[in-house]
Amino acid sequence: MNYEPPPDAFDEAFSDDGRVRPLYAELVGAFARLDLAALAEAVAGEAAQRGVSFVHDGVSEPFTLDPVPRLISADEWSLLERGLAQRVRALDRFVADVYGDGRIMAAGVLPERALESCDHFEPRLVGLPPPAVRIGVAGLDLVRGARGRFGVLEDNVRTPSGVAYAMAARECLDAQLPLWLADGRRPLDGAVDLLARTLRGAAPDGVGDPTTVMLSDGPENSAWFEHERLAGLLDIPVVALEDLSVRRGRLEARSGRSLFRVDVVYRRTDEDRLTDDRGELTDVGAKLLEPMEKGTLTCVNAFGTGVADDKLVHAYVEDIVRFYTGEEPLLPSVRTYDPDVPDQRDEVLDRIDELVIKPRTGHGGHGVVVAAHARDDDVRAAARAVDADPDAFIAQETVMISTHPTVIEDRLEPRHVDLRPFVFLADEEAGVVPGGLTRVALDAGALVVNSSQRGGGKDTWVMT
């Protein structure tokens, strides 16, 4: 097979000298005998038939699924699984502490300014009845660096997406690949059960069988496919904000001409703040805050969880894990700098050509400057912006993220990938879906894998 792994990145399937890694030997041998262009077309057709789509700029487009699955060994997954569970439990305790006693700030582990300047800190939540868990669903972005080790690039704990896309990738490949290839692979069919357990466990006190709805923006939301798919599998209605009303401190939803009580809201709207920059209630906050204050409603994920995936807080997550668990982190973070600390700001400005500069706000890769691949003017502009307003940015070490064989026309070529695994929390018991969604940058050399930047997805097989 004529496949050339890049010299500067870890390739998942091939070693530097071009030999197939043992884990991939059977898979690569099978793909060498397949008509790759026909397979890619068949998988795309399968995805289209199932309606797998992603909304770009208000237009629904097919979500690209590459037919070459990513493999992770049982031993490596065992360590990842434990590290993911440890990290999300610690972040959940962190959010509870932020809106509770504030022990971590009192101990000096996290600077108070990190919260004071955090867009997603919600002061009106302080003193409210605490939910059983704050972070019910987490989708962490993992990258494998040049030495082959995984690290966490970002923690997504507000309204993470991707579960239904991971399930769709599995279904579309299974419909087109030889069945024997999947021997020894762990199933994904526990994802919906874990999500259902999380939603049940989030019920307000005294509610044994909660009525749950999914709150969505509707078809204009980028992940509308996922909203419909998960709601159907969970057998819960999808509602819009205009379907909700509050009566006597309880949230109600309209279905046809009838109203019904709502105990749990599974939040999937783009608006994920209760209050705006002026401290005024957002449209979502105006509907949901009163029943939350009365203790008759809980949300998954809880409002205010954005303090845990704030990009500046990411610089302190390993310390957060140590503080709340008393353990060493099993899963490291990609080294992240806080430019508001003078020594770190000096290092960032001295080494800016080697780093990645990210605005604290925003998502989907927008505004990110990968200095090693950026124009000189953009790097200089980033340096000026960091120097002028250091609290508005973070810097990270550049990780030449791993590559994976990907079908390009009728051949396999290396394309950069990350991994988004999913963790579901109920009563601090963490369930981790085996594998998750591998996201792939489809353009040669591109490092941004986000779906909003037209990245695609791969099925991820955890082998037994």
C-alpha beads as a LAMMPS data file, in Angstrom:
LAMMPS data file: protein, C-alpha beads

464 atoms
463 bonds

1 atom types
1 bond types

-500.0 500.0 xlo xhi
-500.0 500.0 ylo yhi
-500.0 500.0 zlo zhi

Masses

1 110.0

Atoms # bond

1 1 1 0.000 0.000 0.000
2 1 1 1.409 3.375 -1.042
3 1 1 0.822 5.342 2.171
4 1 1 3.263 7.906 3.487
5 1 1 2.859 8.870 7.164
6 1 1 3.959 12.454 7.819
7 1 1 7.449 12.895 9.275
8 1 1 6.377 15.337 12.005
9 1 1 3.294 13.622 13.490
10 1 1 2.326 10.307 15.078
11 1 1 0.320 8.213 12.646
12 1 1 -2.269 5.972 14.280
13 1 1 -1.887 3.072 11.826
14 1 1 1.681 3.281 10.487
15 1 1 5.055 3.696 12.182
16 1 1 7.606 6.248 10.983
17 1 1 9.267 3.678 8.694
18 1 1 5.968 2.930 6.973
19 1 1 5.237 -0.398 8.645
20 1 1 1.695 -1.150 9.762
21 1 1 1.221 -1.067 13.532
22 1 1 0.171 -4.504 14.861
23 1 1 -3.224 -3.226 16.063
24 1 1 -4.055 -2.177 12.496
25 1 1 -2.593 -5.117 10.572
26 1 1 -5.891 -6.870 9.852
27 1 1 -7.784 -3.658 9.099
28 1 1 -5.149 -2.277 6.708
29 1 1 -4.931 -5.632 4.941
30 1 1 -8.688 -5.660 4.429
31 1 1 -8.811 -2.066 3.139
32 1 1 -6.013 -2.804 0.673
33 1 1 -8.443 -5.191 -1.071
34 1 1 -11.413 -2.825 -1.133
35 1 1 -12.530 -0.326 -3.749
36 1 1 -12.041 2.731 -1.558
37 1 1 -13.876 5.224 -3.746
38 1 1 -16.904 2.933 -3.985
39 1 1 -16.811 2.309 -0.216
40 1 1 -16.670 6.025 0.582
41 1 1 -19.582 6.644 -1.791
42 1 1 -21.596 3.836 -0.195
43 1 1 -20.990 5.163 3.334
44 1 1 -21.938 8.679 2.202
45 1 1 -25.124 7.289 0.703
46 1 1 -25.886 5.438 3.927
47 1 1 -25.377 8.632 5.933
48 1 1 -27.601 10.609 3.577
49 1 1 -30.331 7.992 3.813
50 1 1 -30.198 8.243 7.608
51 1 1 -30.275 12.039 7.492
52 1 1 -26.879 12.528 9.153
53 1 1 -26.301 16.243 8.734
54 1 1 -24.714 19.329 10.261
55 1 1 -25.965 22.891 9.844
56 1 1 -23.471 25.427 8.449
57 1 1 -24.545 29.079 8.307
58 1 1 -28.188 28.068 8.510
59 1 1 -27.936 25.462 5.734
60 1 1 -28.169 21.742 6.514
61 1 1 -25.364 19.823 4.809
62 1 1 -24.357 16.142 4.804
63 1 1 -21.983 15.222 7.622
64 1 1 -18.914 13.572 6.109
65 1 1 -18.146 10.127 7.513
66 1 1 -14.832 8.580 6.538
67 1 1 -15.058 4.796 6.153
68 1 1 -11.715 3.963 7.814
69 1 1 -12.340 3.394 11.543
70 1 1 -9.891 4.423 14.222
71 1 1 -8.724 1.662 16.573
72 1 1 -7.780 1.976 20.247
73 1 1 -6.361 -0.966 22.178
74 1 1 -8.064 -2.295 25.297
75 1 1 -5.099 -1.376 27.510
76 1 1 -4.877 2.186 26.244
77 1 1 -8.628 2.660 26.550
78 1 1 -8.609 1.363 30.124
79 1 1 -6.249 4.186 31.137
80 1 1 -8.203 6.774 29.125
81 1 1 -11.489 5.647 30.648
82 1 1 -10.196 6.031 34.190
83 1 1 -8.606 9.382 33.402
84 1 1 -11.779 10.724 31.803
85 1 1 -13.939 9.637 34.735
86 1 1 -11.495 11.157 37.237
87 1 1 -11.351 14.448 35.361
88 1 1 -15.116 14.899 34.926
89 1 1 -15.845 14.024 38.559
90 1 1 -13.289 16.647 39.638
91 1 1 -14.749 19.262 37.288
92 1 1 -18.244 18.553 38.615
93 1 1 -17.026 19.101 42.182
94 1 1 -15.300 22.272 41.022
95 1 1 -18.538 23.720 39.599
96 1 1 -20.400 22.816 42.796
97 1 1 -17.671 24.515 44.853
98 1 1 -17.712 27.665 42.702
99 1 1 -21.424 28.133 43.478
100 1 1 -21.032 26.880 47.024
101 1 1 -18.264 27.419 49.564
102 1 1 -15.507 28.496 47.141
103 1 1 -12.879 26.359 48.853
104 1 1 -10.599 26.233 45.821
105 1 1 -10.315 30.021 45.619
106 1 1 -9.800 30.309 49.367
107 1 1 -6.978 27.774 49.064
108 1 1 -5.329 29.821 46.329
109 1 1 -5.390 26.964 43.813
110 1 1 -7.348 29.029 41.288
111 1 1 -7.055 32.837 41.070
112 1 1 -10.337 34.600 41.785
113 1 1 -9.920 36.748 38.662
114 1 1 -10.337 33.590 36.554
115 1 1 -13.969 33.487 37.683
116 1 1 -14.572 37.225 37.928
117 1 1 -13.760 37.570 34.215
118 1 1 -15.393 34.308 33.104
119 1 1 -18.329 34.814 30.729
120 1 1 -20.150 31.758 32.020
121 1 1 -19.994 32.457 35.737
122 1 1 -23.601 32.962 36.880
123 1 1 -23.736 34.851 40.206
124 1 1 -27.513 34.320 40.491
125 1 1 -26.891 30.601 40.955
126 1 1 -25.003 31.108 44.196
127 1 1 -27.136 29.773 47.040
128 1 1 -29.678 28.014 44.813
129 1 1 -30.701 24.427 45.657
130 1 1 -27.742 22.374 44.377
131 1 1 -28.531 19.718 41.756
132 1 1 -27.278 16.155 42.245
133 1 1 -24.646 16.753 39.562
134 1 1 -23.751 19.870 37.609
135 1 1 -22.008 18.209 34.665
136 1 1 -24.260 15.406 33.486
137 1 1 -22.693 15.139 30.022
138 1 1 -19.108 15.953 29.106
139 1 1 -17.377 15.743 25.746
140 1 1 -13.626 16.246 26.109
141 1 1 -11.350 16.934 23.147
142 1 1 -8.317 14.641 23.245
143 1 1 -5.309 14.884 20.957
144 1 1 -2.387 12.523 20.540
145 1 1 0.932 14.297 20.201
146 1 1 4.108 13.437 18.332
147 1 1 5.172 10.978 21.048
148 1 1 1.893 9.106 20.840
149 1 1 0.484 10.215 24.193
150 1 1 -3.053 11.563 24.642
151 1 1 -3.721 14.913 26.286
152 1 1 -6.823 17.042 26.821
153 1 1 -6.964 20.033 24.514
154 1 1 -10.323 21.350 25.746
155 1 1 -13.046 20.373 28.236
156 1 1 -16.586 20.753 26.843
157 1 1 -19.143 20.634 29.653
158 1 1 -21.883 23.103 28.682
159 1 1 -23.836 21.523 25.807
160 1 1 -21.389 19.093 24.177
161 1 1 -22.469 17.494 20.911
162 1 1 -21.366 14.404 19.009
163 1 1 -22.966 11.373 20.677
164 1 1 -25.492 10.807 17.897
165 1 1 -22.789 11.363 15.264
166 1 1 -20.641 8.666 16.883
167 1 1 -23.628 6.318 16.800
168 1 1 -24.333 7.212 13.162
169 1 1 -20.722 6.567 12.193
170 1 1 -20.953 3.088 13.712
171 1 1 -24.250 2.303 11.977
172 1 1 -23.154 3.564 8.552
173 1 1 -19.885 1.648 8.591
174 1 1 -21.495 -1.521 9.878
175 1 1 -23.916 -1.386 6.954
176 1 1 -21.054 -1.325 4.424
177 1 1 -17.959 -3.013 5.896
178 1 1 -17.402 -6.792 6.097
179 1 1 -18.860 -7.946 9.414
180 1 1 -15.810 -10.001 10.389
181 1 1 -13.726 -6.814 10.618
182 1 1 -15.666 -5.787 13.721
183 1 1 -14.792 -8.952 15.679
184 1 1 -13.399 -8.035 19.091
185 1 1 -14.828 -4.518 19.102
186 1 1 -16.749 -3.077 22.045
187 1 1 -20.306 -1.918 21.291
188 1 1 -21.629 1.651 21.491
189 1 1 -25.162 0.711 22.407
190 1 1 -24.798 1.817 26.042
191 1 1 -24.641 5.535 25.195
192 1 1 -28.384 6.184 25.244
193 1 1 -28.825 4.178 28.455
194 1 1 -26.097 6.235 30.137
195 1 1 -27.708 9.485 28.996
196 1 1 -31.130 8.302 30.200
197 1 1 -29.640 7.392 33.591
198 1 1 -28.104 10.865 33.857
199 1 1 -31.406 12.575 33.045
200 1 1 -33.320 10.438 35.555
201 1 1 -30.686 11.068 38.200
202 1 1 -31.014 14.817 37.704
203 1 1 -34.626 14.884 38.909
204 1 1 -35.493 17.471 41.584
205 1 1 -35.792 16.196 45.148
206 1 1 -38.902 14.104 45.673
207 1 1 -39.502 13.415 41.973
208 1 1 -39.072 9.714 41.293
209 1 1 -40.120 9.535 37.651
210 1 1 -39.250 12.895 36.085
211 1 1 -40.828 14.355 32.980
212 1 1 -37.986 15.415 30.719
213 1 1 -37.846 17.554 27.592
214 1 1 -35.058 18.471 25.218
215 1 1 -34.788 22.236 24.747
216 1 1 -33.545 23.029 21.239
217 1 1 -33.236 25.991 18.888
218 1 1 -34.854 23.838 16.210
219 1 1 -33.633 23.149 12.669
220 1 1 -31.291 26.152 12.638
221 1 1 -29.162 24.625 15.398
222 1 1 -25.951 23.151 13.986
223 1 1 -26.606 19.778 15.648
224 1 1 -30.318 19.522 14.896
225 1 1 -29.816 15.987 13.562
226 1 1 -28.521 14.961 16.975
227 1 1 -31.361 16.659 18.827
228 1 1 -33.999 14.766 16.863
229 1 1 -32.122 11.479 17.028
230 1 1 -31.455 11.515 20.772
231 1 1 -34.922 12.765 21.671
232 1 1 -36.415 9.910 19.659
233 1 1 -34.226 7.310 21.322
234 1 1 -34.933 8.756 24.772
235 1 1 -38.653 9.044 23.985
236 1 1 -38.780 12.665 25.141
237 1 1 -40.292 15.640 23.292
238 1 1 -38.213 18.350 21.647
239 1 1 -39.440 21.795 22.672
240 1 1 -38.532 25.345 21.745
241 1 1 -38.362 28.260 24.144
242 1 1 -41.750 29.558 22.981
243 1 1 -43.314 26.229 24.040
244 1 1 -42.399 26.877 27.685
245 1 1 -44.188 28.845 30.368
246 1 1 -44.037 29.178 34.140
247 1 1 -47.043 28.817 36.417
248 1 1 -46.851 28.911 40.217
249 1 1 -43.117 28.331 40.195
250 1 1 -43.250 25.302 37.905
251 1 1 -42.144 24.965 34.306
252 1 1 -44.755 23.781 31.824
253 1 1 -44.441 22.819 28.174
254 1 1 -47.098 22.932 25.504
255 1 1 -47.843 19.970 23.267
256 1 1 -50.710 20.679 20.905
257 1 1 -53.448 22.174 23.072
258 1 1 -52.308 20.603 26.322
259 1 1 -49.767 21.688 28.914
260 1 1 -47.637 19.318 30.973
261 1 1 -45.273 19.776 33.902
262 1 1 -41.518 19.599 33.230
263 1 1 -39.063 18.376 35.857
264 1 1 -35.818 18.101 33.847
265 1 1 -34.647 20.100 30.845
266 1 1 -31.935 18.587 28.649
267 1 1 -30.371 21.824 27.365
268 1 1 -29.198 21.873 23.749
269 1 1 -29.659 25.504 22.727
270 1 1 -26.879 27.782 21.546
271 1 1 -27.884 30.259 24.265
272 1 1 -26.374 28.723 27.382
273 1 1 -26.334 31.679 29.780
274 1 1 -28.925 32.752 32.316
275 1 1 -27.752 36.363 32.314
276 1 1 -26.072 38.573 29.739
277 1 1 -23.032 40.798 30.121
278 1 1 -25.160 43.465 31.856
279 1 1 -26.544 40.979 34.372
280 1 1 -29.984 40.964 32.733
281 1 1 -31.818 37.691 32.248
282 1 1 -31.511 36.135 28.809
283 1 1 -34.633 34.783 27.122
284 1 1 -33.713 31.320 28.423
285 1 1 -33.072 32.650 31.911
286 1 1 -36.421 34.437 32.001
287 1 1 -38.178 31.101 31.479
288 1 1 -36.058 28.776 33.605
289 1 1 -34.607 30.700 36.550
290 1 1 -37.766 30.932 38.683
291 1 1 -38.522 27.158 38.725
292 1 1 -34.810 26.509 39.334
293 1 1 -34.950 28.867 42.328
294 1 1 -38.072 27.080 43.599
295 1 1 -36.308 23.723 43.316
296 1 1 -38.950 22.338 40.943
297 1 1 -36.676 22.162 37.885
298 1 1 -33.191 20.953 37.092
299 1 1 -31.205 21.253 33.876
300 1 1 -28.692 18.967 32.204
301 1 1 -26.169 20.308 31.963
302 1 1 -26.738 22.784 34.769
303 1 1 -26.393 26.457 33.937
304 1 1 -23.066 27.899 35.013
305 1 1 -21.026 24.832 34.090
306 1 1 -19.147 27.006 31.617
307 1 1 -16.786 27.962 34.445
308 1 1 -15.303 24.472 34.058
309 1 1 -14.618 24.648 30.330
310 1 1 -13.445 28.245 30.297
311 1 1 -10.198 28.231 28.358
312 1 1 -8.314 30.051 31.126
313 1 1 -9.538 27.613 33.775
314 1 1 -8.139 24.854 31.534
315 1 1 -4.662 26.042 32.552
316 1 1 -5.493 24.946 36.111
317 1 1 -7.457 21.711 35.568
318 1 1 -4.656 19.380 36.637
319 1 1 -4.480 21.314 39.939
320 1 1 -8.281 21.102 40.153
321 1 1 -8.089 17.303 39.840
322 1 1 -5.490 17.137 42.610
323 1 1 -7.504 19.450 44.868
324 1 1 -10.804 17.565 44.678
325 1 1 -9.595 13.973 44.356
326 1 1 -6.283 13.939 46.232
327 1 1 -4.908 11.998 43.248
328 1 1 -2.473 12.705 40.458
329 1 1 -4.259 13.358 37.137
330 1 1 -4.341 10.233 34.989
331 1 1 -4.968 12.297 31.873
332 1 1 -2.756 15.347 31.312
333 1 1 -3.852 18.646 29.828
334 1 1 -2.109 20.125 26.833
335 1 1 0.170 22.739 28.435
336 1 1 -1.831 25.959 28.693
337 1 1 -0.517 29.408 29.674
338 1 1 -2.275 32.156 31.614
339 1 1 -1.012 35.403 30.025
340 1 1 -2.283 37.448 32.970
341 1 1 0.571 35.976 35.032
342 1 1 3.541 38.235 34.112
343 1 1 6.133 35.443 33.814
344 1 1 3.790 33.384 31.647
345 1 1 2.895 36.395 29.504
346 1 1 6.587 37.073 28.886
347 1 1 7.109 33.460 27.849
348 1 1 4.094 33.560 25.546
349 1 1 5.295 36.724 23.821
350 1 1 8.864 35.401 23.553
351 1 1 7.709 32.078 22.074
352 1 1 4.575 33.153 20.239
353 1 1 5.868 31.710 16.950
354 1 1 5.701 28.258 18.565
355 1 1 2.322 28.518 20.317
356 1 1 -1.397 28.493 19.629
357 1 1 -3.276 31.641 20.701
358 1 1 -6.970 31.272 21.538
359 1 1 -9.562 33.822 22.623
360 1 1 -11.201 32.847 25.906
361 1 1 -14.647 33.162 24.349
362 1 1 -15.947 31.558 21.194
363 1 1 -15.962 28.003 19.942
364 1 1 -15.549 25.915 16.823
365 1 1 -11.970 27.045 16.177
366 1 1 -12.942 30.648 15.367
367 1 1 -10.279 33.238 16.187
368 1 1 -7.581 30.646 16.884
369 1 1 -4.085 31.482 15.628
370 1 1 -1.766 28.504 15.143
371 1 1 1.379 30.598 14.898
372 1 1 3.515 27.970 13.195
373 1 1 1.054 27.866 10.280
374 1 1 -0.204 31.470 10.322
375 1 1 0.813 34.536 8.329
376 1 1 3.365 36.805 9.985
377 1 1 0.836 39.665 10.116
378 1 1 -1.654 37.460 11.985
379 1 1 0.986 36.362 14.493
380 1 1 2.049 39.951 15.155
381 1 1 -1.581 40.981 15.574
382 1 1 -2.095 38.133 18.063
383 1 1 0.965 39.242 20.043
384 1 1 -0.342 42.816 20.236
385 1 1 -3.780 41.592 21.333
386 1 1 -2.321 39.367 24.090
387 1 1 -0.093 42.172 25.341
388 1 1 -2.963 44.676 25.389
389 1 1 -5.585 42.414 27.003
390 1 1 -3.915 39.304 28.453
391 1 1 -7.047 38.210 30.314
392 1 1 -8.910 37.767 27.013
393 1 1 -6.588 35.052 25.674
394 1 1 -4.815 31.853 26.542
395 1 1 -1.876 30.205 24.837
396 1 1 -1.208 26.510 24.370
397 1 1 1.723 24.476 23.222
398 1 1 1.336 23.508 19.595
399 1 1 0.527 19.831 19.331
400 1 1 1.164 18.264 15.961
401 1 1 -1.893 16.098 16.370
402 1 1 -1.843 12.551 15.104
403 1 1 -2.872 11.464 11.636
404 1 1 -4.997 8.577 10.466
405 1 1 -5.496 6.875 7.104
406 1 1 -8.452 8.558 5.413
407 1 1 -10.074 7.886 2.062
408 1 1 -9.254 10.670 -0.401
409 1 1 -10.713 9.876 -3.812
410 1 1 -9.469 6.297 -4.448
411 1 1 -6.560 6.070 -2.003
412 1 1 -5.604 6.389 1.652
413 1 1 -3.895 9.573 2.791
414 1 1 -2.971 10.801 6.297
415 1 1 -5.313 13.377 7.809
416 1 1 -5.144 14.920 11.276
417 1 1 -7.612 13.671 13.878
418 1 1 -8.698 14.269 17.446
419 1 1 -11.004 12.261 19.700
420 1 1 -14.154 13.374 21.491
421 1 1 -15.150 10.738 24.078
422 1 1 -18.313 11.179 26.129
423 1 1 -18.704 10.902 29.897
424 1 1 -22.094 10.698 31.626
425 1 1 -22.336 11.500 35.327
426 1 1 -25.093 10.437 37.724
427 1 1 -24.585 10.632 41.501
428 1 1 -20.850 11.018 40.788
429 1 1 -20.847 7.622 39.062
430 1 1 -19.181 8.201 35.712
431 1 1 -20.068 6.155 32.644
432 1 1 -17.760 6.473 29.635
433 1 1 -18.877 5.468 26.133
434 1 1 -16.217 3.201 24.570
435 1 1 -14.438 5.268 21.943
436 1 1 -16.588 8.273 21.107
437 1 1 -16.295 10.298 17.905
438 1 1 -13.018 10.714 16.060
439 1 1 -13.079 14.042 14.223
440 1 1 -10.965 14.443 11.089
441 1 1 -9.691 17.464 9.170
442 1 1 -10.359 16.549 5.550
443 1 1 -7.905 18.987 3.925
444 1 1 -4.254 17.981 3.659
445 1 1 -2.225 19.448 6.534
446 1 1 -5.227 21.094 8.207
447 1 1 -5.241 20.912 12.004
448 1 1 -8.763 22.223 12.778
449 1 1 -11.116 19.240 12.922
450 1 1 -14.310 20.974 14.103
451 1 1 -17.514 20.215 12.244
452 1 1 -18.189 23.963 12.092
453 1 1 -14.973 24.221 10.043
454 1 1 -16.153 21.424 7.730
455 1 1 -14.330 18.609 9.443
456 1 1 -15.707 15.073 9.224
457 1 1 -16.013 12.085 11.522
458 1 1 -14.759 8.538 11.919
459 1 1 -16.049 5.544 13.802
460 1 1 -13.849 4.717 16.798
461 1 1 -13.356 1.077 17.757
462 1 1 -12.201 0.138 21.244
463 1 1 -10.842 -3.355 20.825
464 1 1 -11.258 -6.106 23.410

Bonds

1 1 1 2
2 1 2 3
3 1 3 4
4 1 4 5
5 1 5 6
6 1 6 7
7 1 7 8
8 1 8 9
9 1 9 10
10 1 10 11
11 1 11 12
12 1 12 13
13 1 13 14
14 1 14 15
15 1 15 16
16 1 16 17
17 1 17 18
18 1 18 19
19 1 19 20
20 1 20 21
21 1 21 22
22 1 22 23
23 1 23 24
24 1 24 25
25 1 25 26
26 1 26 27
27 1 27 28
28 1 28 29
29 1 29 30
30 1 30 31
31 1 31 32
32 1 32 33
33 1 33 34
34 1 34 35
35 1 35 36
36 1 36 37
37 1 37 38
38 1 38 39
39 1 39 40
40 1 40 41
41 1 41 42
42 1 42 43
43 1 43 44
44 1 44 45
45 1 45 46
46 1 46 47
47 1 47 48
48 1 48 49
49 1 49 50
50 1 50 51
51 1 51 52
52 1 52 53
53 1 53 54
54 1 54 55
55 1 55 56
56 1 56 57
57 1 57 58
58 1 58 59
59 1 59 60
60 1 60 61
61 1 61 62
62 1 62 63
63 1 63 64
64 1 64 65
65 1 65 66
66 1 66 67
67 1 67 68
68 1 68 69
69 1 69 70
70 1 70 71
71 1 71 72
72 1 72 73
73 1 73 74
74 1 74 75
75 1 75 76
76 1 76 77
77 1 77 78
78 1 78 79
79 1 79 80
80 1 80 81
81 1 81 82
82 1 82 83
83 1 83 84
84 1 84 85
85 1 85 86
86 1 86 87
87 1 87 88
88 1 88 89
89 1 89 90
90 1 90 91
91 1 91 92
92 1 92 93
93 1 93 94
94 1 94 95
95 1 95 96
96 1 96 97
97 1 97 98
98 1 98 99
99 1 99 100
100 1 100 101
101 1 101 102
102 1 102 103
103 1 103 104
104 1 104 105
105 1 105 106
106 1 106 107
107 1 107 108
108 1 108 109
109 1 109 110
110 1 110 111
111 1 111 112
112 1 112 113
113 1 113 114
114 1 114 115
115 1 115 116
116 1 116 117
117 1 117 118
118 1 118 119
119 1 119 120
120 1 120 121
121 1 121 122
122 1 122 123
123 1 123 124
124 1 124 125
125 1 125 126
126 1 126 127
127 1 127 128
128 1 128 129
129 1 129 130
130 1 130 131
131 1 131 132
132 1 132 133
133 1 133 134
134 1 134 135
135 1 135 136
136 1 136 137
137 1 137 138
138 1 138 139
139 1 139 140
140 1 140 141
141 1 141 142
142 1 142 143
143 1 143 144
144 1 144 145
145 1 145 146
146 1 146 147
147 1 147 148
148 1 148 149
149 1 149 150
150 1 150 151
151 1 151 152
152 1 152 153
153 1 153 154
154 1 154 155
155 1 155 156
156 1 156 157
157 1 157 158
158 1 158 159
159 1 159 160
160 1 160 161
161 1 161 162
162 1 162 163
163 1 163 164
164 1 164 165
165 1 165 166
166 1 166 167
167 1 167 168
168 1 168 169
169 1 169 170
170 1 170 171
171 1 171 172
172 1 172 173
173 1 173 174
174 1 174 175
175 1 175 176
176 1 176 177
177 1 177 178
178 1 178 179
179 1 179 180
180 1 180 181
181 1 181 182
182 1 182 183
183 1 183 184
184 1 184 185
185 1 185 186
186 1 186 187
187 1 187 188
188 1 188 189
189 1 189 190
190 1 190 191
191 1 191 192
192 1 192 193
193 1 193 194
194 1 194 195
195 1 195 196
196 1 196 197
197 1 197 198
198 1 198 199
199 1 199 200
200 1 200 201
201 1 201 202
202 1 202 203
203 1 203 204
204 1 204 205
205 1 205 206
206 1 206 207
207 1 207 208
208 1 208 209
209 1 209 210
210 1 210 211
211 1 211 212
212 1 212 213
213 1 213 214
214 1 214 215
215 1 215 216
216 1 216 217
217 1 217 218
218 1 218 219
219 1 219 220
220 1 220 221
221 1 221 222
222 1 222 223
223 1 223 224
224 1 224 225
225 1 225 226
226 1 226 227
227 1 227 228
228 1 228 229
229 1 229 230
230 1 230 231
231 1 231 232
232 1 232 233
233 1 233 234
234 1 234 235
235 1 235 236
236 1 236 237
237 1 237 238
238 1 238 239
239 1 239 240
240 1 240 241
241 1 241 242
242 1 242 243
243 1 243 244
244 1 244 245
245 1 245 246
246 1 246 247
247 1 247 248
248 1 248 249
249 1 249 250
250 1 250 251
251 1 251 252
252 1 252 253
253 1 253 254
254 1 254 255
255 1 255 256
256 1 256 257
257 1 257 258
258 1 258 259
259 1 259 260
260 1 260 261
261 1 261 262
262 1 262 263
263 1 263 264
264 1 264 265
265 1 265 266
266 1 266 267
267 1 267 268
268 1 268 269
269 1 269 270
270 1 270 271
271 1 271 272
272 1 272 273
273 1 273 274
274 1 274 275
275 1 275 276
276 1 276 277
277 1 277 278
278 1 278 279
279 1 279 280
280 1 280 281
281 1 281 282
282 1 282 283
283 1 283 284
284 1 284 285
285 1 285 286
286 1 286 287
287 1 287 288
288 1 288 289
289 1 289 290
290 1 290 291
291 1 291 292
292 1 292 293
293 1 293 294
294 1 294 295
295 1 295 296
296 1 296 297
297 1 297 298
298 1 298 299
299 1 299 300
300 1 300 301
301 1 301 302
302 1 302 303
303 1 303 304
304 1 304 305
305 1 305 306
306 1 306 307
307 1 307 308
308 1 308 309
309 1 309 310
310 1 310 311
311 1 311 312
312 1 312 313
313 1 313 314
314 1 314 315
315 1 315 316
316 1 316 317
317 1 317 318
318 1 318 319
319 1 319 320
320 1 320 321
321 1 321 322
322 1 322 323
323 1 323 324
324 1 324 325
325 1 325 326
326 1 326 327
327 1 327 328
328 1 328 329
329 1 329 330
330 1 330 331
331 1 331 332
332 1 332 333
333 1 333 334
334 1 334 335
335 1 335 336
336 1 336 337
337 1 337 338
338 1 338 339
339 1 339 340
340 1 340 341
341 1 341 342
342 1 342 343
343 1 343 344
344 1 344 345
345 1 345 346
346 1 346 347
347 1 347 348
348 1 348 349
349 1 349 350
350 1 350 351
351 1 351 352
352 1 352 353
353 1 353 354
354 1 354 355
355 1 355 356
356 1 356 357
357 1 357 358
358 1 358 359
359 1 359 360
360 1 360 361
361 1 361 362
362 1 362 363
363 1 363 364
364 1 364 365
365 1 365 366
366 1 366 367
367 1 367 368
368 1 368 369
369 1 369 370
370 1 370 371
371 1 371 372
372 1 372 373
373 1 373 374
374 1 374 375
375 1 375 376
376 1 376 377
377 1 377 378
378 1 378 379
379 1 379 380
380 1 380 381
381 1 381 382
382 1 382 383
383 1 383 384
384 1 384 385
385 1 385 386
386 1 386 387
387 1 387 388
388 1 388 389
389 1 389 390
390 1 390 391
391 1 391 392
392 1 392 393
393 1 393 394
394 1 394 395
395 1 395 396
396 1 396 397
397 1 397 398
398 1 398 399
399 1 399 400
400 1 400 401
401 1 401 402
402 1 402 403
403 1 403 404
404 1 404 405
405 1 405 406
406 1 406 407
407 1 407 408
408 1 408 409
409 1 409 410
410 1 410 411
411 1 411 412
412 1 412 413
413 1 413 414
414 1 414 415
415 1 415 416
416 1 416 417
417 1 417 418
418 1 418 419
419 1 419 420
420 1 420 421
421 1 421 422
422 1 422 423
423 1 423 424
424 1 424 425
425 1 425 426
426 1 426 427
427 1 427 428
428 1 428 429
429 1 429 430
430 1 430 431
431 1 431 432
432 1 432 433
433 1 433 434
434 1 434 435
435 1 435 436
436 1 436 437
437 1 437 438
438 1 438 439
439 1 439 440
440 1 440 441
441 1 441 442
442 1 442 443
443 1 443 444
444 1 444 445
445 1 445 446
446 1 446 447
447 1 447 448
448 1 448 449
449 1 449 450
450 1 450 451
451 1 451 452
452 1 452 453
453 1 453 454
454 1 454 455
455 1 455 456
456 1 456 457
457 1 457 458
458 1 458 459
459 1 459 460
460 1 460 461
461 1 461 462
462 1 462 463
463 1 463 464
